[in-house]
Amino acid sequence: MGSLLLMLIIAVAIFVGIASKKFYNKPYIVNFGIAVMMALLVIQTFMMTPIGILGYAAIIICSIAFIFQLVMGFRNLKTVTQ
């Protein structure tokens, strides 16, 4: 499960990199991609057996980034559709 999750994180990171160049006029795609990547990082950190201070910091920061990217994605989606 851990290696599958790591492969998903890498695949989403590659998608975000390509989407940032290809879908420049649709920033919500990049925002939602980054949000998915942050959520996967939180899940991977929870799967670590001994979670230390650095792990809890990663969970908090990635959770905040996840929420921020979702909000930015919905704002960009509303702007593009209007």
N, CA and C atoms as an extended XYZ file, in Angstrom:
246
Properties=species:S:1:pos:R:3:atomname:S:1:resname:S:1:resid:I:1 pbc="F F F"
N         0.824       -1.199        0.000 N   MET     1
C         0.000        0.000        0.000 CA  MET     1
C         0.862        1.253        0.000 C   MET     1
N         1.963        1.218        0.739 N   GLY     2
C         2.833        2.386        0.822 CA  GLY     2
C         3.476        2.739       -0.507 C   GLY     2
N         3.898        1.709       -1.253 N   SER     3
C         4.533        1.997       -2.544 CA  SER     3
C         3.505        2.478       -3.568 C   SER     3
N         2.279        1.966       -3.480 N   LEU     4
C         1.221        2.430       -4.374 CA  LEU     4
C         0.892        3.897       -4.106 C   LEU     4
N         0.843        4.251       -2.830 N   LEU     5
C         0.569        5.634       -2.459 CA  LEU     5
C         1.690        6.559       -2.928 C   LEU     5
N         2.925        6.100       -2.799 N   LEU     6
C         4.063        6.896       -3.267 CA  LEU     6
C         4.015        7.088       -4.780 C   LEU     6
N         3.632        6.044       -5.501 N   MET     7
C         3.508        6.155       -6.962 CA  MET     7
C         2.386        7.121       -7.340 C   MET     7
N         1.288        7.120       -6.587 N   LEU     8
C         0.203        8.065       -6.849 CA  LEU     8
C         0.651        9.503       -6.608 C   LEU     8
N         1.420        9.722       -5.551 N   ILE     9
C         1.922       11.069       -5.264 CA  ILE     9
C         2.832       11.546       -6.381 C   ILE     9
N         3.710       10.677       -6.849 N   ILE    10
C         4.610       11.043       -7.946 CA  ILE    10
C         3.828       11.307       -9.232 C   ILE    10
N         2.821       10.471       -9.514 N   ALA    11
C         2.015       10.665      -10.722 CA  ALA    11
C         1.249       11.982      -10.676 C   ALA    11
N         0.694       12.318       -9.518 N   VAL    12
C        -0.039       13.587       -9.391 CA  VAL    12
C         0.923       14.762       -9.510 C   VAL    12
N         2.122       14.639       -8.946 N   ALA    13
C         3.111       15.717       -9.056 CA  ALA    13
C         3.516       15.940      -10.515 C   ALA    13
N         3.691       14.860      -11.265 N   ILE    14
C         4.016       14.990      -12.692 CA  ILE    14
C         2.849       15.617      -13.441 C   ILE    14
N         1.618       15.195      -13.116 N   PHE    15
C         0.433       15.782      -13.747 CA  PHE    15
C         0.346       17.282      -13.470 C   PHE    15
N         0.600       17.682      -12.223 N   VAL    16
C         0.535       19.104      -11.876 CA  VAL    16
C         1.594       19.885      -12.648 C   VAL    16
N         2.781       19.317      -12.780 N   GLY    17
C         3.837       19.984      -13.542 CA  GLY    17
C         3.470       20.168      -15.002 C   GLY    17
N         2.905       19.141      -15.602 N   ILE    18
C         2.503       19.225      -17.010 CA  ILE    18
C         1.279       20.135      -17.163 C   ILE    18
N         0.327       20.025      -16.247 N   ALA    19
C        -0.894       20.833      -16.328 CA  ALA    19
C        -0.610       22.314      -16.147 C   ALA    19
N         0.422       22.647      -15.354 N   SER    20
C         0.734       24.065      -15.157 CA  SER    20
C         1.218       24.718      -16.452 C   SER    20
N         1.803       23.930      -17.333 N   LYS    21
C         2.224       24.462      -18.636 CA  LYS    21
C         1.130       24.326      -19.687 C   LYS    21
N         0.432       23.200      -19.693 N   LYS    22
C        -0.543       22.930      -20.745 CA  LYS    22
C        -1.874       23.654      -20.529 C   LYS    22
N        -2.335       23.714      -19.289 N   PHE    23
C        -3.625       24.335      -18.979 CA  PHE    23
C        -3.410       25.666      -18.273 C   PHE    23
N        -2.611       26.531      -18.875 N   TYR    24
C        -2.288       27.824      -18.258 CA  TYR    24
C        -3.520       28.686      -18.085 C   TYR    24
N        -4.485       28.568      -18.995 N   ASN    25
C        -5.701       29.387      -18.914 CA  ASN    25
C        -6.776       28.751      -18.033 C   ASN    25
N        -6.505       27.572      -17.480 N   LYS    26
C        -7.439       26.899      -16.566 CA  LYS    26
C        -6.705       26.587      -15.253 C   LYS    26
N        -6.477       27.596      -14.416 N   PRO    27
C        -5.683       27.359      -13.198 CA  PRO    27
C        -6.374       26.476      -12.173 C   PRO    27
N        -7.692       26.319      -12.280 N   TYR    28
C        -8.387       25.472      -11.316 CA  TYR    28
C        -7.959       24.007      -11.424 C   TYR    28
N        -7.553       23.566      -12.612 N   ILE    29
C        -7.068       22.196      -12.779 CA  ILE    29
C        -5.805       21.986      -11.960 C   ILE    29
N        -4.910       22.956      -12.016 N   VAL    30
C        -3.674       22.878      -11.245 CA  VAL    30
C        -3.975       22.948       -9.747 C   VAL    30
N        -4.904       23.826       -9.345 N   ASN    31
C        -5.263       23.941       -7.928 CA  ASN    31
C        -5.832       22.635       -7.390 C   ASN    31
N        -6.727       22.007       -8.129 N   PHE    32
C        -7.304       20.746       -7.675 CA  PHE    32
C        -6.258       19.629       -7.672 C   PHE    32
N        -5.332       19.653       -8.624 N   GLY    33
C        -4.249       18.666       -8.639 CA  GLY    33
C        -3.351       18.796       -7.420 C   GLY    33
N        -3.018       20.031       -7.060 N   ILE    34
C        -2.196       20.262       -5.873 CA  ILE    34
C        -2.963       19.850       -4.612 C   ILE    34
N        -4.268       20.099       -4.584 N   ALA    35
C        -5.079       19.692       -3.438 CA  ALA    35
C        -5.067       18.172       -3.271 C   ALA    35
N        -5.179       17.448       -4.365 N   VAL    36
C        -5.121       15.982       -4.301 CA  VAL    36
C        -3.759       15.528       -3.800 C   VAL    36
N        -2.704       16.170       -4.277 N   MET    37
C        -1.359       15.806       -3.836 CA  MET    37
C        -1.186       16.059       -2.335 C   MET    37
N        -1.704       17.157       -1.833 N   MET    38
C        -1.612       17.446       -0.396 CA  MET    38
C        -2.395       16.417        0.416 C   MET    38
N        -3.566       16.025       -0.073 N   ALA    39
C        -4.356       15.013        0.628 CA  ALA    39
C        -3.625       13.669        0.654 C   ALA    39
N        -2.985       13.311       -0.453 N   LEU    40
C        -2.222       12.070       -0.483 CA  LEU    40
C        -1.030       12.118        0.467 C   LEU    40
N        -0.391       13.271        0.575 N   LEU    41
C         0.719       13.409        1.514 CA  LEU    41
C         0.257       13.265        2.961 C   LEU    41
N        -0.926       13.793        3.274 N   VAL    42
C        -1.473       13.636        4.625 CA  VAL    42
C        -1.765       12.160        4.906 C   VAL    42
N        -2.352       11.460        3.948 N   ILE    43
C        -2.647       10.035        4.124 CA  ILE    43
C        -1.359        9.244        4.315 C   ILE    43
N        -0.338        9.561        3.516 N   GLN    44
C         0.935        8.856        3.648 CA  GLN    44
C         1.568        9.120        5.012 C   GLN    44
N         1.472       10.337        5.504 N   THR    45
C         2.048       10.655        6.800 CA  THR    45
C         1.307        9.929        7.922 C   THR    45
N        -0.017        9.802        7.804 N   PHE    46
C        -0.776        9.056        8.802 CA  PHE    46
C        -0.394        7.570        8.819 C   PHE    46
N         0.047        7.052        7.679 N   MET    47
C         0.418        5.645        7.596 CA  MET    47
C         1.781        5.353        8.228 C   MET    47
N         2.549        6.382        8.485 N   MET    48
C         3.842        6.174        9.134 CA  MET    48
C         3.603        5.675       10.550 C   MET    48
N         4.355        4.667       10.970 N   THR    49
C         4.116        4.071       12.281 CA  THR    49
C         4.459        5.012       13.428 C   THR    49
N         5.706        5.431       13.587 N   PRO    50
C         5.953        6.421       14.653 CA  PRO    50
C         5.897        7.827       14.072 C   PRO    50
N         4.830        8.546       14.346 N   ILE    51
C         4.707        9.911       13.854 CA  ILE    51
C         5.335       10.830       14.890 C   ILE    51
N         6.367       11.537       14.471 N   GLY    52
C         7.050       12.459       15.369 CA  GLY    52
C         6.556       13.881       15.181 C   GLY    52
N         7.299       14.800       15.740 N   ILE    53
C         6.956       16.227       15.641 CA  ILE    53
C         6.933       16.669       14.185 C   ILE    53
N         7.910       16.228       13.411 N   LEU    54
C         7.971       16.602       11.994 CA  LEU    54
C         6.769       16.039       11.231 C   LEU    54
N         6.335       14.843       11.592 N   GLY    55
C         5.161       14.257       10.948 CA  GLY    55
C         3.892       15.032       11.234 C   GLY    55
N         3.732       15.428       12.503 N   TYR    56
C         2.552       16.225       12.852 CA  TYR    56
C         2.592       17.595       12.181 C   TYR    56
N         3.768       18.175       12.057 N   ALA    57
C         3.898       19.456       11.356 CA  ALA    57
C         3.533       19.298        9.883 C   ALA    57
N         3.962       18.193        9.272 N   ALA    58
C         3.623       17.935        7.867 CA  ALA    58
C         2.124       17.757        7.690 C   ALA    58
N         1.487       17.059        8.630 N   ILE    59
C         0.041       16.860        8.546 CA  ILE    59
C        -0.685       18.195        8.635 C   ILE    59
N        -0.284       19.029        9.554 N   ILE    60
C        -0.950       20.328        9.730 CA  ILE    60
C        -0.745       21.216        8.507 C   ILE    60
N         0.501       21.319        8.042 N   ILE    61
C         0.806       22.194        6.902 CA  ILE    61
C         0.127       21.691        5.627 C   ILE    61
N         0.166       20.389        5.384 N   CYS    62
C        -0.470       19.850        4.177 CA  CYS    62
C        -1.992       19.955        4.249 C   CYS    62
N        -2.555       19.844        5.432 N   SER    63
C        -4.003       20.010        5.573 CA  SER    63
C        -4.422       21.444        5.282 C   SER    63
N        -3.648       22.391        5.784 N   ILE    64
C        -3.938       23.803        5.493 CA  ILE    64
C        -3.776       24.085        4.006 C   ILE    64
N        -2.725       23.530        3.399 N   ALA    65
C        -2.504       23.723        1.962 CA  ALA    65
C        -3.623       23.082        1.147 C   ALA    65
N        -4.115       21.922        1.588 N   PHE    66
C        -5.223       21.255        0.905 CA  PHE    66
C        -6.457       22.147        0.878 C   PHE    66
N        -6.810       22.692        2.032 N   ILE    67
C        -7.986       23.564        2.114 CA  ILE    67
C        -7.786       24.821        1.269 C   ILE    67
N        -6.600       25.419        1.354 N   PHE    68
C        -6.298       26.629        0.589 CA  PHE    68
C        -6.403       26.368       -0.911 C   PHE    68
N        -5.864       25.248       -1.375 N   GLN    69
C        -5.901       24.941       -2.809 CA  GLN    69
C        -7.327       24.639       -3.274 C   GLN    69
N        -8.130       23.996       -2.429 N   LEU    70
C        -9.529       23.774       -2.804 CA  LEU    70
C       -10.275       25.094       -2.947 C   LEU    70
N       -10.078       26.005       -2.007 N   VAL    71
C       -10.735       27.317       -2.077 CA  VAL    71
C       -10.281       28.061       -3.324 C   VAL    71
N        -8.983       28.064       -3.585 N   MET    72
C        -8.465       28.745       -4.777 CA  MET    72
C        -8.996       28.089       -6.056 C   MET    72
N        -9.113       26.769       -6.061 N   GLY    73
C        -9.652       26.074       -7.232 CA  GLY    73
C       -11.090       26.449       -7.505 C   GLY    73
N       -11.923       26.491       -6.462 N   PHE    74
C       -13.319       26.868       -6.665 CA  PHE    74
C       -13.450       28.332       -7.081 C   PHE    74
N       -12.602       29.202       -6.523 N   ARG    75
C       -12.642       30.614       -6.944 CA  ARG    75
C       -12.235       30.749       -8.410 C   ARG    75
N       -11.185       30.043       -8.824 N   ASN    76
C       -10.752       30.108      -10.221 CA  ASN    76
C       -11.797       29.487      -11.149 C   ASN    76
N       -12.465       28.441      -10.679 N   LEU    77
C       -13.503       27.813      -11.502 CA  LEU    77
C       -14.679       28.773      -11.703 C   LEU    77
N       -15.073       29.486      -10.658 N   LYS    78
C       -16.152       30.464      -10.784 CA  LYS    78
C       -15.757       31.610      -11.707 C   LYS    78
N       -14.511       32.043      -11.636 N   THR    79
C       -14.033       33.139      -12.480 CA  THR    79
C       -14.021       32.734      -13.954 C   THR    79
N       -13.584       31.507      -14.234 N   VAL    80
C       -13.498       31.050      -15.627 CA  VAL    80
C       -14.895       30.834      -16.219 C   VAL    80
N       -15.829       30.332      -15.423 N   THR    81
C       -17.163       30.046      -15.971 CA  THR    81
C       -18.001       31.300      -16.168 C   THR    81
N       -17.641       32.415      -15.543 N   GLN    82
C       -18.432       33.646      -15.701 CA  GLN    82
C       -18.068       34.397      -16.922 C   GLN    82
